[in-house]
Amino acid sequence: MPNAKALSLIGSIIEVLAVLGLLLHASLLLATWNLLPESIPVHFNFAGQPDAWGAKTELLLLLALSSLIYLGLSWLARHPQKLNYPWQITERNRARQYALAVCLLRVLKLQSVCLFAFISLQMIGVSLGFSNGLGYLFTPVAVLVTLATVMGYFVLASRS
């Protein structure tokens, strides 16, 4: 496991990437807003194909939700003692457990921001005729990446 300095550097990089993801998401909406039709795909089936259409303002909901998740996970990362842990936190393991939990929250934050930005990109792409949908691998890949992140955390944290 990397030392505290390496974890701090990695954490800073993840934070910058998450902020860039939010900015990219907002920029994407701003750049394409006037090009979009009033009706855009707002839901996709498990095969990644659009199956419901709605107002383009729903893209703003995705950006707002992404921002809210970002802010919520950022707050939790600053207060890791507020989390529930599946094992007892002691004086001996506290620093390591909190560091791992903060790392998990940062990675989940980045994944969430990227996920919402990708969904918005695909909604825009379908609306403008550049894309057919999310793709059939979207759901399994999103679930597996998130599951791998959480399981990786549990493996590392259980050893601490």
C-alpha positions in Angstrom: 0.0 0.0 0.0 1.4 3.5 -0.9 2.6 5.7 1.9 0.7 8.8 3.1 2.5 11.1 0.8 1.7 9.0 -2.3 -1.9 8.7 -1.2 -2.1 12.5 -0.8 -0.7 13.1 -4.3 -3.1 10.5 -5.8 -6.0 12.0 -3.9 -5.1 15.5 -5.2 -5.0 14.2 -8.8 -8.3 12.5 -8.3 -9.8 15.7 -6.9 -8.5 17.8 -9.9 -9.9 15.2 -12.3 -13.3 15.3 -10.7 -13.5 19.1 -10.8 -12.4 18.9 -14.5 -15.1 16.4 -15.1 -17.7 18.7 -13.7 -16.4 21.6 -15.7 -16.3 19.5 -18.8 -19.9 18.4 -18.2 -21.0 22.0 -17.8 -19.0 23.1 -20.8 -20.6 20.4 -22.9 -24.1 21.5 -22.0 -23.2 25.2 -22.6 -21.6 24.4 -26.0 -24.4 22.3 -27.4 -27.5 23.8 -25.7 -28.6 25.9 -28.7 -28.0 23.0 -31.1 -30.2 20.6 -29.2 -33.8 19.9 -30.2 -36.4 20.4 -27.5 -37.0 16.7 -27.2 -34.0 14.5 -26.3 -33.5 10.9 -25.0 -33.9 10.9 -21.2 -33.9 7.2 -20.5 -32.1 4.2 -21.9 -32.9 0.5 -21.6 -30.5 -2.2 -20.5 -29.2 -2.6 -24.0 -28.3 1.1 -23.9 -30.9 2.2 -26.5 -33.1 5.3 -25.8 -36.6 4.3 -24.8 -38.0 7.6 -23.5 -37.8 11.2 -24.6 -38.2 14.4 -22.7 -37.2 18.1 -22.5 -33.6 19.1 -22.9 -33.8 20.8 -19.6 -33.4 17.3 -18.1 -29.7 17.6 -19.0 -29.5 20.3 -16.3 -30.9 17.8 -13.8 -28.0 15.4 -14.6 -25.5 18.2 -14.1 -27.2 19.3 -10.8 -27.2 15.7 -9.6 -23.6 15.2 -10.5 -22.7 18.4 -8.6 -24.7 17.4 -5.6 -23.0 14.0 -5.5 -19.7 15.7 -5.8 -20.4 18.1 -3.0 -21.9 15.4 -0.7 -18.9 13.0 -1.2 -16.5 15.9 -0.7 -18.2 16.7 2.6 -18.0 13.1 3.7 -14.4 12.9 2.7 -13.7 15.8 5.1 -15.5 14.0 7.9 -14.6 10.3 7.6 -15.5 9.8 11.2 -19.2 10.2 10.2 -19.1 7.0 8.1 -20.2 3.6 9.2 -17.4 1.1 9.1 -17.9 -2.7 9.1 -15.2 -3.1 11.7 -14.3 -1.3 14.9 -12.2 1.8 14.6 -9.5 2.0 17.2 -6.7 4.4 18.0 -4.3 2.0 16.2 -6.2 1.7 12.9 -8.0 5.1 12.8 -5.6 7.0 10.6 -5.3 4.2 8.0 -9.1 3.4 8.0 -9.9 7.1 7.5 -7.3 7.5 4.8 -8.7 4.5 2.9 -12.3 5.7 3.3 -11.3 9.2 2.0 -9.6 7.5 -1.0 -12.8 5.4 -1.7 -15.0 8.5 -1.5 -12.7 10.4 -3.9 -12.6 7.6 -6.4 -16.4 7.2 -6.2 -16.8 10.9 -6.7 -14.6 10.8 -9.8 -16.5 7.8 -11.1 -19.9 9.5 -10.5 -18.9 12.7 -12.2 -17.5 10.8 -15.2 -20.6 8.6 -15.4 -23.0 11.6 -15.5 -20.9 13.4 -18.0 -20.8 10.4 -20.2 -24.6 9.9 -20.0 -25.1 13.6 -20.9 -22.6 13.3 -23.8 -24.5 10.3 -25.1 -27.9 12.0 -24.7 -26.6 14.9 -26.7 -25.0 12.6 -29.3 -28.3 10.7 -29.9 -30.1 14.0 -30.1 -27.7 15.3 -32.8 -27.5 12.0 -34.6 -23.9 11.2 -33.7 -24.7 8.2 -31.5 -27.2 5.4 -31.2 -27.2 5.2 -27.4 -25.1 4.3 -24.4 -24.1 0.9 -25.8 -24.9 -2.5 -24.5 -21.8 -2.6 -22.3 -22.6 0.6 -20.5 -24.6 -0.9 -17.6 -22.4 -4.0 -16.9 -19.2 -1.9 -17.1 -20.6 0.8 -14.8 -21.7 -1.7 -12.3 -18.4 -3.7 -12.4 -16.2 -0.7 -12.1 -18.2 0.5 -9.1 -18.3 -2.9 -7.5 -14.5 -3.4 -8.1 -13.8 0.0 -6.4 -15.9 -0.9 -3.4 -14.6 -4.4 -3.1 -11.0 -3.2 -3.5 -11.7 -0.8 -0.6 -13.1 -3.6 1.6 -10.1 -5.8 0.9 -7.6 -3.1 1.8 -9.5 -1.8 4.8 -10.1 -5.3 6.2 -6.3 -5.9 6.3 -5.7 -2.7 8.3 
